[in-house]
Amino acid sequence: MGRFKEQEIQKTEPHQPVCLHHLAAQNLGVFCWCNRCSHNADLPVDTLIERLGPLFPVPELGIYLRCSNCGAHDVAARPAWPHYGGQIARHG
């Protein structure tokens, strides 16, 4: 992440990002999305903790990931929240 962007995020979001150990404690995986081809996948958090450590921030995972569909390195990562099979909230 660029230094300017990091400074701007610190101004608006002074809290620390979610780390891998937070996901492991809640039995959640990591949802990854390719910004080029829209391919997505859920990754198990245990494997990531073995490779990167429990304090690794989830948003930074995209730097180390590559899309298995198109090969792009433009991947976003977030917690894999549970799917409830329907609309949870309605906007507007």
Secondary structure, DSSP 4 states (H G I P E B T S, - for coil): --HHHHHHHHHH--SPPPBHHHHHHTT--EEEEETTT--EEEE-HHHHHHHH-TT-BGGGGGGG---TTT--S-EEEEE-PPP-SS------
